Amino acid sequence: MTNIGVLFALLTFCEIKCAMASAGDGLQTWKRFNKLSFPGDKAFLYDTFPEHFMWSVGTAAYQIEGAHDKDGKGLSIWDTFNRGGTRIVKGDVGSDSYHNMPGDIHALKLLGVNHYRFSISWSRIFPNGSVSSYNEKGANYYKKLINRLKEIKVQPVVTLYHWDLPDNLQSRYGGWGNPILIDLFKEYADFCFKTYGDDVKYWITIDNPFVIAWHGYGTGKVAPGIKTDSDLPYRVGHNLLKAHAAAWHTYDKHYRAKQGGKVSMALASHWVQPINARHENQRACQCSLDFVLGWFARPLFVDGDYPPCMKQKLSHRLPVFTEMERLHISGTADFFALSHSPSLSFQLNTSFLFGQDEELDLRRLMYWIHAEYNNPPIFVVENGWFETTTKTKDPTYITYLKRFIIDTLKSIRYDNVTVIGYTAWSLVDGFEWHREYTIRRGLYYVDFNTPDLRRIPKTSATFYSKLIEKNGFPLLPEHQPVQGVFPCNFAWGVGANSIQIETTPTQFADTSVYVWNISGNGELQRLEGVHAPPVHRVPHCLDYATIRQQVSDVQRLHVSHFHFSLNWSSIMPTGTVEEANATLLGYYLCFVGELSRANITPVVTLWHYTGKLSSIPSPLEGGWQNKETVWVFADYARLCFRWLGAHVKMWITLDEPNDKSLGYAAGHHLLLAHAMAWRVYDREFRPTHGGKVSLVLHVDWFEPAVSFSRKDVEPVKRVQAFYIGWFAEPIFGSGDYPALMRSWLQHRNSLDLFNYQLPTFSEEERQLVKGTYDFFAISHFTTHTVQDSTENKFTYTGFLEVEFGNDATWIKAQDTGVVPYGLRKALNWVNSHYKDVPIYIMANGVKEDPTQFKDNLRVYYLYNYINEALKARILDGVNLQGYFAYSLNDLLDPGFGMYGSVQDEVFEKSSLSHYRNIIDHNGFPASESPHQQCPRPAEPCSGCHILAKHSVVGFLTLLGSALVITMGLTLYYATRKHS
């Protein structure tokens, strides 16, 4: 052997060893993805796919062709299966593609795909399964289809076997359980390669052998419906692998050199996630994937044999390959053809989950394949979702399609996985196997009630064609973070639903006497039975430890404003001003006073709607349904303005009153109550206090479920009118409810025979309410999609005839989505409806696990939402005056706080320092930009409050108390020394 020959042999041996060594590396997938940054890794990726990426759409013969007995076609096992037992639905017609080739070609042309995956019906070409039964009309049908694809420049991806075995081979030989089918399939494949191969560059021999073996010959869920032999599925899988290898070698030996195509077997699986992070659960997941995907993938891509996990668990039940068979099977896949869709792997059977959780996660699955099988090129040959409706608008399908395509893009860009193509499933609605016609998976709607089974593009078809045209999701300027700063007088704040109340001062409350343990640990020791004489003094604000602590907590954020709500029912427990709780009001006065002395502007809400926990004095029967409550609220507002107004320059009358659960009558009274409170302040307190008053409206954003659908624009406007305009228009606009609300309620009354009463403002009330604002304040947390069709009755609101939802690509936080751009759109909506009104974001935050010190989701949330707010101000011209993060701590707002607590131990979360950093920089300044010069606020004087009004008396009292305690200690030790 020459030196070159020896070198070649060594390199070949090294390549084989390296490839074999990589098998099993998929186990690292769970560890790797657990280490990826959250939520950044889950964020939408704006990028494009590689040049020459294969965009495809697919179908299967039995699902769409129909013509089950036309032009010499023989019966398949599905024709027979659907006529057996209690089944009454058949796929005899399907989508009738056999007679509607022009319709399918037109649909493909409109989509703009460059590849089309379809399957050949074995029994259409060879009615009894053997080449001796050749049917020329059947063969010519596929020739014609391929020629038509060439005309529109679409490359065929051809599947030889997609579950529809000639029935004769099943009844005569027992189907795939008999090894005789290996040669029969080889002959069939040879014919197809010879007849169509010059125009076909991608072949798939067999689709999803797991379903064929396990559910066709094990559970009996699909054709041929056999479930009598628990070992039969493994023998079937054994023969399927041999049949595939025989076809691959036939192509490799006789056709590859001339035709230049590639051959593989389509394998399917969902993703499996461990129930916890323990290593044994990750191994169980690995074994689970081996039983479904590795069953066929390892023989093809590694060593020609089954995964060790299968061999260990199944022992003698699993057939054994000879050494020659292993060599014959190993390496017989030119690419990894991957299927990932709703019903292909575990969904019909959980026995292979081994106690773990099944998930839809295409990205992790592709990385596992990449790591387990030494980075094969992956062609996603089937992927999509389904709808149960019979309409052409399918937003749920679109969101899942977008999610899967984003997973594919991240696999390429983030994970270095080699993905060469993607196939959406399917081109048209058809017969969906064991689900028959109960679901629809087509990009084109098929009207099964019309003679020609007309194809109508769904919204998903439009989405997919636009995506293909752009080759992904190109990054646009609006997707990028903006650099810049807010104005110097921008209000940076933090909010809380309420504050901690301590009506009994804790300072000087302990009369015990303590001594230093000088010789020991240096701690104070309380002297049993010894008490200092009681100190008779007027309580001071700093006597309240909770006030000192809360003000200190707020200060550490470097905010300029703090927003909290008063407790109406505690201040006026009887509902009358005369019996107001002066002690509590005094506490609130101390709190806002200490905030002011710390250069923090208090923003005070009089009443915050928090559902059943809302604070309304119990004597007010009927609450806001009772108009008398309006007058009581005005008195309550006057009381608070009088007590606290000297320190409070921003007032919120009502926080989030625009909750649909309150009803229109209550909403009407709330509007009147706000207006009366505003008028009270304007007449009686504004001249001396100089403050501002408004209300906070809950303004989440509403997005059309199908962004390019004009039909969803009107439902969005309807929702905005009912959720935002309901309160905004009377105050900031015309003084009356939105015209759209009134017209829609009249429409509903005529349909439902109900009387949806939207109260009418008298002219006096209209004048009272209109213009009662000094700014527009909103709380905003998330975005919802809106559509006018019904996909899910649980999220459908019949009254508005809309369905609310979420986009599957949004980052999930508890039950909501993190959608930063929704804030910018909400701000622009307010600005466009009420031009140049000053706007404050009074609450913006996200709920997260309260025990997490590193609240990365909140860090991400705050950065991106504030950046969108900056875009609204500097790019869109929105008059945004302030931003308040929600909330201060978990104690009163569980899960939302930037301070957490575990077992009474308070800690700062990561989000606190990140928010503080944004405040310190007043936004997101460019690194090269000059530092923004803003006048510095006067530093609070820590000791100045001692010299405040009445403080000299307090100081002398403090000094006297200290003197008394000192004398007591002196006498005590003197007595002890002489005893």
LINBEL-V495467 format. One record per run of one state. SS is the DSSP state (A for helix, B for strand, O for the rest). FROM is the first residue (numbers start at 1). LEN is the number of residues. If there is no record, write none. Layout:
ss=SS from=FROM len=LEN
ss=SS from=FROM len=LEN
This chain:
ss=O from=1 len=2
ss=A from=3 len=20
ss=O from=23 len=2
ss=A from=25 len=11
ss=O from=36 len=4
ss=A from=40 len=3
ss=O from=43 len=4
ss=B from=47 len=2
ss=O from=49 len=5
ss=B from=54 len=5
ss=O from=59 len=2
ss=A from=61 len=4
ss=O from=65 len=11
ss=B from=76 len=1
ss=A from=77 len=5
ss=O from=82 len=19
ss=A from=101 len=11
ss=O from=112 len=3
ss=B from=115 len=5
ss=O from=120 len=2
ss=A from=122 len=4
ss=B from=126 len=1
ss=O from=127 len=4
ss=A from=131 len=3
ss=B from=134 len=1
ss=O from=135 len=1
ss=A from=136 len=16
ss=O from=152 len=3
ss=B from=155 len=7
ss=O from=162 len=4
ss=B from=166 len=1
ss=A from=167 len=7
ss=O from=174 len=1
ss=A from=175 len=3
ss=O from=178 len=2
ss=A from=180 len=20
ss=B from=200 len=8
ss=O from=208 len=1
ss=A from=209 len=9
ss=O from=218 len=14
ss=A from=232 len=23
ss=O from=255 len=1
ss=A from=256 len=4
ss=O from=260 len=2
ss=B from=262 len=7
ss=O from=269 len=2
ss=B from=271 len=3
ss=O from=274 len=5
ss=A from=279 len=25
ss=O from=304 len=4
ss=A from=308 len=10
ss=O from=318 len=5
ss=A from=323 len=7
ss=O from=330 len=6
ss=B from=336 len=5
ss=O from=341 len=5
ss=A from=346 len=3
ss=O from=349 len=8
ss=B from=357 len=3
ss=O from=360 len=2
ss=A from=362 len=11
ss=O from=373 len=5
ss=B from=378 len=6
ss=O from=384 len=3
ss=B from=387 len=1
ss=O from=388 len=7
ss=A from=395 len=19
ss=O from=414 len=5
ss=B from=419 len=7
ss=O from=426 len=2
ss=B from=428 len=1
ss=O from=429 len=4
ss=A from=433 len=3
ss=O from=436 len=4
ss=B from=440 len=1
ss=O from=441 len=3
ss=B from=444 len=3
ss=O from=447 len=8
ss=B from=455 len=3
ss=O from=458 len=1
ss=A from=459 len=12
ss=O from=471 len=1
ss=B from=472 len=2
ss=O from=474 len=3
ss=A from=477 len=3
ss=O from=480 len=4
ss=B from=484 len=2
ss=O from=486 len=5
ss=B from=491 len=5
ss=O from=496 len=16
ss=B from=512 len=5
ss=O from=517 len=7
ss=B from=524 len=8
ss=O from=532 len=9
ss=A from=541 len=3
ss=O from=544 len=1
ss=A from=545 len=11
ss=O from=556 len=5
ss=B from=561 len=5
ss=O from=566 len=2
ss=A from=568 len=4
ss=O from=572 len=5
ss=A from=577 len=3
ss=O from=580 len=2
ss=A from=582 len=16
ss=O from=598 len=3
ss=B from=601 len=8
ss=O from=609 len=2
ss=A from=611 len=3
ss=O from=614 len=9
ss=A from=623 len=3
ss=O from=626 len=2
ss=A from=628 len=17
ss=O from=645 len=5
ss=B from=650 len=6
ss=O from=656 len=4
ss=A from=660 len=30
ss=O from=690 len=2
ss=B from=692 len=7
ss=O from=699 len=2
ss=B from=701 len=4
ss=O from=705 len=6
ss=A from=711 len=22
ss=O from=733 len=6
ss=A from=739 len=14
ss=O from=753 len=10
ss=A from=763 len=7
ss=O from=770 len=6
ss=B from=776 len=4
ss=O from=780 len=3
ss=B from=783 len=5
ss=O from=788 len=8
ss=B from=796 len=2
ss=O from=798 len=4
ss=B from=802 len=4
ss=O from=806 len=5
ss=B from=811 len=3
ss=O from=814 len=2
ss=B from=816 len=3
ss=O from=819 len=2
ss=A from=821 len=13
ss=O from=834 len=5
ss=B from=839 len=6
ss=O from=845 len=11
ss=A from=856 len=19
ss=O from=875 len=5
ss=B from=880 len=7
ss=O from=887 len=2
ss=B from=889 len=1
ss=O from=890 len=9
ss=B from=899 len=4
ss=O from=903 len=2
ss=B from=905 len=4
ss=O from=909 len=1
ss=A from=910 len=11
ss=O from=921 len=2
ss=B from=923 len=2
ss=O from=925 len=19
ss=A from=944 len=4
ss=O from=948 len=3
ss=A from=951 len=28
ss=O from=979 len=1
